[in-house]
Amino acid sequence: MSTNALVILIAFFALILLIILARSARIVAQYEKGLILRLGKYHATAGSGLTFLTPFVDEIIKVDMREQVINVDPQKVITRDNVTVTVDAVIYYRVVDPARAKFEVQNFGLAATTLAQTNLRNLIGDKSLDETLVARDMINTNLRAVLDEATNTWGVKVTRVEVQKIDPPVDITEAMSRQMKAERDKRAVILESEGLRQSEILKAEGFKLGEILRAEGDAQARLTRAQAEAKAIEMVSTAAEQFFHDRAALSKQLDVLQVTLGQNVKYVIPGNADLVTVLGLDAQTSPSLIPLRREGGLREPLRPGTPPHPKPPA
């Protein structure tokens, strides 16, 4: 064999080897799982990264593990009160078991959409239009529970189900609009009347409070004036009582002195006694004892140099 033929043969085998290596090497992305099939039978699950397969024997199926969304096409549904509404929804799911998701159901998107549409008809058909419009959360919860139970064997987890819109017919929508407008007008009139009534009540309460405060002010002013007048009368009475009491006491002392001097010849009075002041003797000599004499039934104080016992006239 010539050298050129040998080179060509080596190059041929090298090319075949490169082709084999290229067919056996597979790259699995971070968000994927690889299902390795050997001769058409599930063999193993490959993680993300570089994976080598047995040439001409193994093959790999990549399964997306990210959360995905399915749009449920709008469909017409009849409510319990025979109103046709258009309903659509979205389904959020993610694969939890790639082997079961690939081998247990042929087309998960179509199966989930059909199941969602069927259950939407059942759920909305059991409710009236008004109940349907206000029961979105309950419809979402019930639909999610049904789908989750059905897809549990498919290796898929339904995370959320959202009803996007519930559209009644145009004539029903217009009637609802008129009803809402009438209801809002009614509430506006009620609120306006309530505001006027509250305003009148507040005005009346303000006037009442003002009258009460004015009456209390007048009563307080009268009470203050009466207390001031009573205080003035009390002060006048106290002053008058003290003045007349002193004069009455002095008059009584004079009466007692007159009676006493009319019956006795001689008395001894302390120099600091009140009687000295009454008789005006405090300006004379200030002995501790002052003799008195009797003349005509009255006693007069003896002046200096006057004998204490004068003789009666012949």
Rosetta blueprint (number, residue, H / E / L):
1 M L
2 S L
3 T H
4 N H
5 A H
6 L H
7 V H
8 I H
9 L H
10 I H
11 A H
12 F H
13 F H
14 A H
15 L H
16 I H
17 L H
18 L H
19 I H
20 I H
21 L H
22 A H
23 R H
24 S H
25 A E
26 R E
27 I E
28 V E
29 A L
30 Q L
31 Y L
32 E E
33 K E
34 G E
35 L E
36 I E
37 L E
38 R E
39 L L
40 G L
41 K E
42 Y E
43 H E
44 A E
45 T E
46 A E
47 G L
48 S L
49 G E
50 L E
51 T E
52 F E
53 L L
54 T L
55 P L
56 F L
57 V L
58 D E
59 E E
60 I E
61 I E
62 K E
63 V E
64 D E
65 M L
66 R L
67 E L
68 Q E
69 V E
70 I E
71 N E
72 V E
73 D E
74 P E
75 Q E
76 K E
77 V E
78 I E
79 T L
80 R L
81 D L
82 N L
83 V L
84 T E
85 V E
86 T E
87 V E
88 D E
89 A E
90 V E
91 I E
92 Y E
93 Y E
94 R E
95 V E
96 V L
97 D L
98 P H
99 A H
100 R H
101 A H
102 K H
103 F H
104 E L
105 V L
106 Q L
107 N L
108 F H
109 G H
110 L H
111 A H
112 A H
113 T H
114 T H
115 L H
116 A H
117 Q H
118 T H
119 N H
120 L H
121 R H
122 N H
123 L H
124 I H
125 G H
126 D L
127 K L
128 S L
129 L H
130 D H
131 E H
132 T H
133 L H
134 V H
135 A L
136 R H
137 D H
138 M H
139 I H
140 N H
141 T H
142 N H
143 L H
144 R H
145 A H
146 V H
147 L H
148 D H
149 E H
150 A H
151 T H
152 N H
153 T H
154 W H
155 G L
156 V E
157 K E
158 V E
159 T E
160 R E
161 V E
162 E E
163 V E
164 Q E
165 K E
166 I E
167 D E
168 P L
169 P L
170 V H
171 D H
172 I H
173 T H
174 E H
175 A H
176 M H
177 S H
178 R H
179 Q H
180 M H
181 K H
182 A H
183 E H
184 R H
185 D H
186 K H
187 R H
188 A H
189 V H
190 I H
191 L H
192 E H
193 S H
194 E H
195 G H
196 L H
197 R H
198 Q H
199 S H
200 E H
201 I H
202 L H
203 K H
204 A H
205 E H
206 G H
207 F H
208 K H
209 L H
210 G H
211 E H
212 I H
213 L H
214 R H
215 A H
216 E H
217 G H
218 D H
219 A H
220 Q H
221 A H
222 R H
223 L H
224 T H
225 R H
226 A H
227 Q H
228 A H
229 E H
230 A H
231 K H
232 A H
233 I H
234 E H
235 M H
236 V H
237 S H
238 T H
239 A H
240 A H
241 E H
242 Q H
243 F H
244 F H
245 H H
246 D H
247 R H
248 A H
249 A H
250 L H
251 S H
252 K H
253 Q H
254 L H
255 D H
256 V H
257 L H
258 Q H
259 V H
260 T H
261 L H
262 G H
263 Q H
264 N L
265 V L
266 K L
267 Y L
268 V L
269 I E
270 P E
271 G L
272 N L
273 A L
274 D H
275 L H
276 V H
277 T H
278 V H
279 L H
280 G L
281 L L
282 D L
283 A L
284 Q L
285 T L
286 S L
287 P L
288 S L
289 L E
290 I E
291 P L
292 L E
293 R E
294 R E
295 E E
296 G L
297 G L
298 L E
299 R E
300 E E
301 P E
302 L L
303 R L
304 P L
305 G L
306 T L
307 P L
308 P L
309 H L
310 P L
311 K L
312 P L
313 P L
314 A L
